[in-house]
């Protein structure tokens, strides 16, 4: 029983580490896409017809 419990705890720790790494990678991806989006040239909102 103790052997099973130790194996279960090891699997749970591994799962938590993998989940944490996934969250960090996902947040990093969102940060990179946000930075790239901000660097795109913006077109000024100027009306083309003058009155």
Secondary structure, 3 states (H helix, E strand, C coil): CHHHHHHHHHHHHHHHHHHHHHHHHHHHHHHHHHHHHHCCCCCCCCCCCCC
